[in-house]
């Protein structure tokens, strides 16, 4: 009987020691899998970029980041043509760029900036980068307080600035959801989203309005997650859209501010709308 007990004790010790040897050490361990490249991605469909847009893109090039501007031809250097979803060719250039940004960030990581973002200073970009590293954020971007549901920031998140690590879970889920939307058609996808969540603040009252489908796809992902996502979002009303908000979204007033206010006194970033970009 004693011999059996001794053998049993030895077996238990062996099993415990084996489990310890194969288990990862987590106490005091800092993950090295979080990779956030210092790469700014942008897209302009036509290889010939309008001078005003080209000027804004050139100004970004002075930042200590790699800056890659894709177009309808060079995008294939990063995305195999066989990967584009069914229905992609029928999309507008804007919605094609929506799909491209998610695939690029999913695979490569970095920071997506629409070509219409004016960068006055790299200080805020660096701050967001450092905050993302420290928090190991799955997504860093901007929300617009005036368009939220019940004042909840996460209910209206923009897509013109996205900072995310390579292999981000949120970007992966968002990519899959938006790809589904492209393949099933935006109107059909809109019905799918409304069957689960309220996105009336995104689509408005027009039944045919599907322009912000990618915004809705992100809401579908975030609101149906079993636990809150690890994200960092900043109110664009105080940053990217501050001149617009101060001017009550008046284009003439906004452009006057941008042209006459010294750049060092302007927000670090300003998101231009298409009419403002063309008139600047």
Buried (B, 14 or more C-beta within 10 A) or exposed (E): EEEEEEEEEEEEEEEEEEEEEEEEEEEEEEEEEBEBBBBBBBBBBEEEBEEBBBEBBEEBEEBEBEBBBBBBEEBEEBBEEEEBBEBBEEBEEEBBBBBBBBBBBBBBBBBBBBBBBBBBBBEBBBEBBEBBEEEEBBBBBBBBBBBBBEEEBBBBBBBBBBBBBBBBBBBBBBBBBBBBBBEBBBEEBBEBBEEEBEBEBBBEEEEEBBBBBBBBBBBBBBBEEEEEBEBBBBBBBEBBBBBBBEBEEEBEBBBEBBEEEEEEEBBBBBBBBEEBBEEB
